[in-house]
């Protein structure tokens, strides 16, 4: 047991927990004022709901003893056997509970990311059921495939340091399935749907940037050189993407917007997530610079294809997750992480193929599973609020409150 490693992992868990309220602010500022509480609630409530699910069954499904490379069994139901002693298969120098609570915060924020795609029109009761089913059917199995002992993608050699597939790709692709099932907001394309509080959005983005150091550097599971390397890589990618998104938008639309800069930093953070513990600082900066341009272009495509991804989850997290996995296959080097692998640029083209396979499988599975869950819920309890409730706003119609009095 190492006191420094334990302290760092617990602080990192707290940093990742703070990301969910940060996401609530990031999303909350981008909706209309009549929907701010409903949007914030969709993130905030998951800190409670998914934490309970994770303690009871989620952690055991994701990280418990392997069943055929697909899922964990229920040996750790209710954290049975998950105590103060380390479990060496995952983190040899910290209490097992420290590793569990750290991973819990990842499980909390991932379905919250999806909510940005269907902001301003999802029924709250249906949202609660959807997030629980999604955690059980999508998040927990994918986490086991990639990170669980015996997981088939882990055994194949796929690299995902902190959640490029498990968090960002699953959320981004599930968001795309959601917008297809639930449809566009009332008034989309002709009403004014502009953000109501961009200072709140920028503050939310800054909190996310801050918390992301726990997200990525904490994934080293130790207070060591690898955590420092991941910390630096995370920051440089975010900086690069913020600048490249701003410059791309400035060239394309004539003005460098504040919302664009905030979106760029999130794109850089999401894209570097799978690579953060495997790449050098110059590679991280290059990944961020590319992410800002590519994710901006992906967000612009929603106008071309006319789907209403309200807060750009698909373009930022889905595309960023894919790009990050491929970038890991290009830039990864054992000089940074001896427990990883070399990528194409360091003499190992096979790693790029493995990364592409992992991203492709998780993309297809997440889309199909999410689409199925949503179609069933739509037929049984309904997903959307009524037209009258949508016009009234989620704050009053779903929660009986107003964000501003």
Secondary structure, DSSP 8 states (H G I E B T S, - for coil): --HHHHHHHHHHHHHHHHHHHHHHHHHHHHS-GGGHHHHHHHHHHHHHHHHHHIIIIIHHHHHSSEETTTEE-STTGGGTT--SS-BTTTBTTS-HHHHHHHHHHHHHHHHHHHTTTTTTTB-HHHHHHHHHHHIIIIIHHHHHHHHSTT-HHHHHT---SS-IIIIIIHHHHHHHHHHHHH---TTTTTS----S-HHHHHHHHHHHHHHHHHHHGGGG-SSSHHHHHHHHHHHHHHHHHHHHHHHHHHHHHSS--HHHHHHHHHHHHHHHTTTTTTS-HHHHHHHHHHHHHHHHHHHHHHHHHT---TT-HIIIIIHHHHHHHHHHHHH--TTT-TTS---GGGT-HHHHHHHHHHHHHHHHHHHHHHHHHHHHHHHHT-SB--HHHHHH-HHHHHHS--S--
